[in-house]
Amino acid sequence: MWILWGLTPVVLAGHSFGEYSILVRAGVLSICDALKLVGIRAALIREKCAGVCSWTFEPADGYTSRTGVH
């Protein structure tokens, strides 16, 4: 969007998946390579984090926390 406005960033930064988009924009990774890395990362998270993912919800009677596999 910045480029459409005529602005050219000097420094780019990203967090998590944003890092891949920054590397693509900087010309360090191709979109294809970035998508491969996203797939590899998803597989590693699924394999290494099984059973430790958590979520929370708030039932009518108050706050409850549960842990489980998605």
N, C-alpha and C positions, 0 to 999 in steps of 0.2 A: 504494500500500500504506500509506503514511504516513497518508493521510486515513482509511482504514479503521480505523487504530489511534487515530484522534482527534487526530492531529498535523497542524498546518498549517505547512508550510515558509514561511519568510520570504524566503529567497533560494534560487534554483535555478540550477544550472549543468550544462552538458552538453558532451560532446566528440564531434566528428564527427556521426554520425547522432543522437546523444543531444541535440544542440542543437535538432533539429527537434521532438523529443518535448517538450522544455522549452518551446519556443515555442507548441506546441499547448496544453500544460497552462496556460500563462500567458494564453491567450486571444489571442495575437498572430497566430497562424496557425490556419486550420481544418485538420482532418485531411486533407481533400481537397487543400488547397494544399500541405501538407507532403509528401504522396505525390507530387504533381506535381514538387516540388523534388527529391525523391529520384530520380525518373526522369530529370530533366534532368541532375542531377549524375552519375548512372550513364552517361548518354550522353556527357557531356563527358569523363569519365574514360576511357571506351572509345575515344573519338576522339583525345584529346590524349596519352594515355599508352600508346598501342599500341606494342609493341616494347620498352617499358622496365620492364614488370612482371617481377618476379623471384621465384624460389622456391628453396628449398634442400632437399636430402635427404641422408640418410646411408646410403650403400651399405655392404655388408659389409666392404669394404676401406678405409673411412675417409670423411672428409667431402668432399663435392663440391658446388659451387654452379653453377647453370645460370640463364641468362637467356632469356626468350622471351615470346611472346604467349599469353595464356590463350585 
